[in-house]
């Protein structure tokens, strides 16, 4: 009898920037219905298979958005899809979520 060992290693890492808002971290996320749904908390990269997600922080919720569902990244992140995991947020919520994200990043370094 031949026994084969199947190895399927998965490596995951989350990326942060040291300034919030940065190039991506802390940017507002706007879904396909033009609703502000949160800010980018981190970028998650998975290898084998390769997958990139933006981790979005909303009011009381965090959720991944596949890089494939991102339409554009400029001064905000525009999505190709509607977001059902989060309620729409206001401008003052964006500032609070950015501050929470920055505090979290500072605690990691």
TORVOKE-618539 format. One line per field, with one value per residue (C-alpha): residue number from 1; residue in one letter; y, x negated, z. Coordinates in nm, 4 decimals, padded with zeros to 6 digits. Example, Ala and Ser with C-alpha at 12.3 -4.5 7.8 and 13.67 -1.06 7.14 Angstrom:
# TORVOKE-618539
k: c(1; 2)
r: c(A; S)
y: c(-00.4500; -00.1060)
x: c(-01.2300; -01.3670)
z: c(00.7800; 00.7140)
This chain:
# TORVOKE-618539
k: c(1; 2; 3; 4; 5; 6; 7; 8; 9; 10; 11; 12; 13; 14; 15; 16; 17; 18; 19; 20; 21; 22; 23; 24; 25; 26; 27; 28; 29; 30; 31; 32; 33; 34; 35; 36; 37; 38; 39; 40; 41; 42; 43; 44; 45; 46; 47; 48; 49; 50; 51; 52; 53; 54; 55; 56; 57; 58; 59; 60; 61; 62; 63; 64; 65; 66; 67; 68; 69; 70; 71; 72; 73; 74; 75; 76; 77; 78; 79; 80; 81; 82; 83; 84; 85; 86; 87; 88; 89; 90; 91; 92; 93; 94; 95; 96; 97; 98; 99; 100; 101; 102; 103; 104; 105; 106; 107; 108; 109)
r: c(X; X; X; X; X; X; X; X; X; X; X; X; X; X; X; X; X; X; X; X; X; X; X; X; X; X; X; X; X; X; X; X; X; X; X; X; X; X; X; X; X; X; X; X; X; X; X; X; X; X; X; X; X; X; X; X; X; X; X; X; X; X; X; X; X; X; X; X; X; X; X; X; X; X; X; X; X; X; X; X; X; X; X; X; X; X; X; X; X; X; X; X; X; X; X; X; X; X; X; X; X; X; X; X; X; X; X; X; X)
y: c(00.0000; 00.3416; 00.6346; 00.9821; 01.2925; 01.5892; 01.9213; 02.2325; 02.5163; 02.8420; 03.1587; 03.4613; 03.8050; 04.1383; 04.4573; 04.7932; 05.1424; 05.3560; 05.6585; 05.6711; 05.7570; 05.6156; 05.5147; 05.2530; 05.2068; 05.4422; 05.5279; 05.5444; 05.2468; 05.3239; 05.0424; 05.0210; 05.1990; 05.4994; 05.4296; 05.4898; 05.1566; 05.1842; 05.2400; 05.0052; 04.8548; 04.6359; 04.4418; 04.0636; 03.8555; 03.4785; 03.2594; 02.9234; 03.0131; 03.3838; 03.5974; 03.9639; 04.1099; 04.4525; 04.4240; 04.6896; 04.8290; 04.9489; 05.0348; 04.7298; 04.5008; 04.4034; 04.2151; 04.1203; 04.2555; 04.0685; 04.2785; 04.1562; 04.3494; 04.6800; 04.9129; 05.1869; 05.3232; 05.6985; 05.9250; 05.6581; 05.2879; 05.2337; 04.8862; 04.7044; 04.5377; 04.6385; 04.5724; 04.3918; 04.3337; 04.6984; 04.9943; 05.3283; 05.5536; 05.9317; 06.1559; 06.1725; 05.7900; 05.7853; 05.9958; 05.7780; 05.4560; 05.6004; 05.6881; 05.3377; 05.1858; 05.4066; 05.3193; 04.9494; 04.9793; 05.1678; 04.8877; 04.6353; 04.8114)
x: c(00.0000; -00.1344; -00.0640; -00.0874; -00.1125; 00.0752; -00.0748; 00.1286; -00.0349; 00.1540; -00.0213; 00.1817; 00.0598; 00.2258; 00.0597; 00.0826; -00.0455; -00.2011; 00.0138; 00.3927; 00.5311; 00.2540; 00.2506; 00.5200; 00.5586; 00.8218; 00.9795; 01.3583; 01.5246; 01.8214; 02.0353; 02.2072; 02.5145; 02.2904; 02.3236; 02.0321; 01.9994; 01.6705; 01.2960; 01.0162; 00.8613; 00.5974; 00.5038; 00.5059; 00.2930; 00.3185; 00.0783; 00.1543; 00.3880; 00.3142; 00.5996; 00.6095; 00.8853; 00.9447; 01.0600; 01.3277; 01.4226; 01.7824; 01.9986; 01.9721; 01.8616; 01.5511; 01.5701; 01.3471; 01.3923; 01.2146; 00.9760; 01.1733; 01.4759; 01.2862; 01.3710; 01.1168; 00.8924; 00.8425; 00.9294; 01.1898; 01.2337; 01.5193; 01.6702; 01.8384; 02.0824; 02.3386; 02.2414; 02.5001; 02.2815; 02.2769; 02.5083; 02.4345; 02.2127; 02.1833; 01.8794; 01.8209; 01.8264; 01.5463; 01.3247; 01.4028; 01.3320; 01.0033; 00.8998; 00.9918; 00.7921; 00.4903; 00.5047; 00.5182; 00.2193; 00.0167; 00.0838; -00.0648; -00.3987)
z: c(00.0000; -00.0965; 00.1349; -00.0129; 00.1941; 00.0527; 00.1426; 00.0744; 00.2651; 00.2910; 00.3952; 00.5035; 00.5936; 00.6679; 00.5496; 00.7256; 00.6503; 00.9221; 00.8398; 00.8373; 00.5948; 00.3810; 00.0175; 00.0884; 00.4642; 00.6052; 00.2703; 00.2575; 00.0910; -00.1335; -00.2716; -00.6113; -00.4672; -00.3794; -00.0046; 00.2329; 00.4108; 00.5995; 00.5762; 00.4720; 00.7883; 00.6232; 00.3133; 00.3466; 00.1115; 00.0854; -00.1083; -00.2645; -00.4206; -00.4464; -00.3161; -00.2123; 00.0062; 00.1533; 00.5135; 00.5618; 00.9021; 00.9284; 01.2267; 01.4508; 01.1677; 00.9710; 00.6428; 00.3493; -00.0018; -00.2801; -00.4876; -00.7886; -00.6581; -00.6478; -00.9353; -00.8563; -00.5819; -00.5855; -00.2932; -00.2046; -00.2807; -00.5253; -00.5376; -00.8252; -00.5858; -00.3235; 00.0372; 00.2470; 00.5552; 00.6664; 00.7065; 00.5456; 00.7546; 00.7918; 00.7558; 01.1326; 01.1405; 00.8812; 01.1073; 01.4098; 01.2167; 01.0890; 01.4444; 01.5679; 01.2812; 01.3543; 01.7252; 01.6364; 01.4027; 01.6663; 01.9157; 01.6702; 01.6316)
